[in-house]
Amino acid sequence: MNENQRKFISDKLGTLGNIAAGALIFGQFLSEEAFRFPLFLFGVVFWITCYLTGYLILKGGDKE
């Protein structure tokens, strides 16, 4: 991948992580259902995974 493609994918993974965090973490507080810790934990893990993957893709071009 070239640098622009890596930047684009990294940016979109960050956006995906933010949407997932909003839906899985903060959405629970807006819901009338009881708070579910496993869903909260999954949201946090997914958010961190998206950001780390985006970072690794972005920095993957430095090896060339």
N, C-alpha and C positions, 0 to 999 in steps of 0.2 A: 504494500500500500504506500502511496505517496503521503507527504506530510499533510496535505489538505484533507485527504480521506481519513487519516488518523485523527485529526482535529475534529472533524465532523462526527465521527463515531463516538469519540470521547465525550463530546458535548451532548450528544443524544443519550448516551448512557447516564450521564449526570441528570438529565431531564427525566429520564425514566425512573431513576432512583428517587427523585423528589416527588414524582407523582405517586409512586408506590408508598413512600413514607406518608404522604398526605392521606392516601386512601386507607392504608392498613393501620397506621398509628393514630393520626388525628381524627380520622373518621369514626373511630370507636367512641370518642368523647361526644360526638354529635348524635350518635345513635342512642336509642332508648334501651338497647340490650345491655347486658352486663359486660364489663370490661373483661377481655380474654387475653391473658398474658402470653400464651403461645402465638397468637396472631400478632401481638405487639412485637414479640421477639423476632418473628419471621420478617416483619416489616423493617426492623432495624438491620437484621442480617442482610436482607435483600438490598437495602439502601447502601450499606457499606460495600457489598459485593459489586454493585453497579459502579460506585465511585472508584474502587480499586481496579476493576477491570478497565475502566476508561483511562485511568492513570497509566496502567501498564501498556495499553495500546498506544497511548500518546507518546510515552517514553521509549517504545519499542523501536522507533526509527533512529535512535541515537547510536545503534550498533553498526550502522552502515558506514 
